[in-house]
């Protein structure tokens, strides 16, 4: 029965990694239309 718990944990870890990769950049640039957006050359 222990292998069933291991497989479930493995699936959870796989889904977590997949979600992490699909979130996009960790430090995205703000949209130009935002009044607080700074130029990238600063």
SVG drawing of the C-alpha trace seen along z (x, -y; Angstrom):
<svg xmlns="http://www.w3.org/2000/svg" viewBox="-3 -58 22 60">
<polyline fill="none" stroke="black" stroke-width="0.4" points="0.0,0.0 2.9,-2.4 3.6,-2.6 0.0,-4.1 0.9,-7.0 4.2,-7.5 2.5,-7.7 -0.1,-10.2 2.7,-12.4 4.6,-12.1 1.5,-13.2 1.0,-16.2 4.6,-17.2 4.3,-16.9 1.2,-19.1 2.9,-21.7 5.9,-21.9 3.6,-22.1 1.7,-25.0 4.9,-26.8 6.2,-26.7 2.8,-28.0 2.7,-31.1 4.9,-33.2 7.8,-35.4 8.7,-35.8 9.4,-39.6 7.2,-40.7 7.3,-44.3 4.2,-46.4 1.9,-47.3 2.6,-50.6 -0.9,-51.9 -0.2,-51.9 0.6,-55.3 3.3,-53.9 5.1,-52.0 8.8,-52.9 10.9,-52.9 13.1,-49.7 16.3,-51.7 16.2,-53.1"/>
</svg>
